[in-house]
Structures are given as C-alpha cells and as structure tokens.
C-alpha cells in the first residue's frame, strides 16, 4: 500500500513546497522561495521515476503531478518574479506575470494529450522553466530596470509552448539502489540552502539556463542545416 502511495507522496511534497514558495514570495523572502522551487524540482524528478520503478503509474498520479507543477513551477516562480521586480510595471506586470503560468498550463495539457517523441520533450518543460525563472529573479538587483527580466520571462513562456525539442533526462536509467539515497540528497540540498540562502539558488540558475539555451541553439542550428541542404530551384526563363 505504501509503495503505491510513494510517488504521490513525492508529488504532494512538491506541491507543498510550491505553496511555501508562494508564501515566501509574498513575505519578500525570494531567496528562500527560490530554494523551495529548486527542492520541488528534485521531488518532481523523483515521483515519475519511483512510479516506474515500482510499476505504480496511474492516471491519477499523472493528473496530480500536472496540477502540482502548475502551482510549484508556474504560479510560484511567476509570483517570485512579480514581487521582486515586475510590481514596478503596474497592470502590465500583472499580465506578464499571468502569462507564464498560463503558458505552463498549456504546455502540461499538451504533454498529457500528446507526450511527444521518445527521448525528447516538445517545448521547454515547465519544471525547468520555473526553476530558471525563480532563480533568475535573484539577479534582479544586478540589472538596471525590469527590461531584461521581462524579456527573459516572456522568452521562457514562449519556449514552453514552442515546438523546440529538449532532451528528456527522465528516461535515463538509474540503479534502484540510488533511489534510497534520495532523502540524503534532499537533506544535503536543504543544508546547503540554509547555509548559503543567497548563493545556492543563484548557482543552480546556471545549469538550468544552459539547458533552456541549449534547445534554442540546437533548433537554430537544425534550421540552418535544413535551409542549406534544400535544393535551389533553377530559374525558369
């Protein structure tokens, strides 16, 4: 019984962390809100893997995961960004803030109906997009004005609903024994986050941003190769 419930426990844990991130954003503790999103990403990566390992996949778990992701990686990061910088834009900031979770919800609905192709996601996963956004908000004091942050947020929103392919690392095989050290990893991450609340999420931003950029770069390269390889029609008299 416990084995069947374990993936959902991870999913609910992810949802709880997303709600905590929203509360911390409202309290203007953005660093800790971003940390909640990061740990939520780890739990989100575990629930599906554990379900496959225990052969307990279900439609209920799939829908619960999607609903949790909208909160943890859609609403929470958007609110962190709004409270950190977009509040300066008034109603325009409201619209930009709303656009991110809306695009994330569309991305999840599309994935549930049409998962994509083996080994790849179609569009930037909301988990990665939310992680980038939540950690990117911590750099708001290093930029002059909200322009760069608005551009980054709108770009992430577009990437989620785009047709750009991203590698699906969830399908990589992991030994079963590795799952039992997951609690230790969570404790380690929590310890590092508590010890370095400002620096930890900023460092996590780097690999997440590189993942988002990788899909864009790969898509541009593929398009250039396709255009170059297309035969040029002869001019007709």
C-alpha positions, -999 to +999 in steps of 0.1 A: +000+000+000+028+024+010+047+016-022+017+026-044+013+058-025+050+067-025+051+085-059+021+106-049+038+115-016+067+130-036+042+148-058+023+162-028+056+172-013+064+191-044+030+209-042+036+218-005+070+233-014+053+253-042+028+267-018+056+276+007+074+293-022+043+315-028+041+324+009+078+333+010+074+354-021+045+373-005+067+378+026+095+391+003+119+363+011+126+355-025+158+335-019+140+310+003+111+309-022+136+300-050+151+273-028+116+258-023+112+257-061+146+240-065+139+213-040+105+209-056+122+202-089+141+173-073+109+158-059+092+162-093+120+143-109+117+115-083+079+109-085+078+096-120+110+076-117+098+059-085+064+052-101+081+034-130+105+016-107+076+003-085+053-001-116+027+021-099+019+045-127-016+057-129-038+084-145-045+098-110-007+103-104-003+118-138-030+144-133-019+151-097+016+157-110+004+182-136-018+201-111+012+203-087+035+215-114+013+244-124+015+257-088+051+249-080+067+258-113+041+281-128+024+303-102+052+303-076+081+314-099+059+340-116+049+354-082+086+355-071+094+375-102+065+398-097+073+406-061+109+411-069+107+434-099+075+432-120+054+451-095+070+482-108+051+479-141+016+480-126-012+463-147+013+454-174+033+435-148+001+416-139-004+404-175+033+393-178+031+375-145-001+357-156+013+348-190+039+325-175+017+300-156-009+302-184+018+290-209+030+264-184-006+251-181-009+249-219+025+231-220+013+205-195-021+199-211-004+194-245+021+169-229-007+150-213-026+146-246+005+143-268+036+133-249+060+139-278+088+118-293+109+092-274+139+108-256+127+144-261+103+170-247+084+192-272+088+227-257+107+236-226+094+216-196+076+238-170+099+223-143+130+237-160+113+270-170+101+275-134+135+268-120+151+293-144+126+320-136+127+315-098+165+317-097+167+344-123+146+367-101+175+367-076+196+386-101+171+414-104+192+437-082+221+434-107+203+447-137+192+483-144+154+482-147+129+454-154+135+452-192+159+422-192+138+403-167+106+409-187+123+397-219+136+366-201+102+358-186+084+362-219+111+341-237+106+313-211+069+315-216+073+311-254+098+283-251+073+262-231+046+263-258+071+262-287+079+232-309+116+232-298+129+198-287+146+193-254+164+162-241+144+141-217+167+131-190+139+114-170+143+084-193+179+078-183+183+045-163+193+049-127+201+019-104+174+011-079+199+014-051+204+051-060+168+059-050+174+051-014+199+079-011+174+104-023+165+115+013+202+122+020+204+143-011+173+163-001+189+168+034+222+179+018+204+203-005+184+217+024+216+221+044+234+240+016+204+262+010+202+270+047+239+277+049+240+298+017+205+311+011+216+338-014+243+320-033+228+285-036+198+293-059+220+316-080+244+288-087+216+265-097+204+291-122+234+284-144+228+248-155+191+254-158+196+285-181+221+265-201+195+237-206+169+263-218+195+279-241+206+245-255+172+239-270+172+273-287+207+269-301+200+234-313+168+244-330+186+273-348+214+250-359+190+224-373+171+251-392+203+265-408+214+230-419+179+223-433+179+256-452+214+249-465+206+214-477+174+223-495+179+222-533+178+256-551+152+256-579+166+265-612+155+298-627+129+293-654+131+315-685 
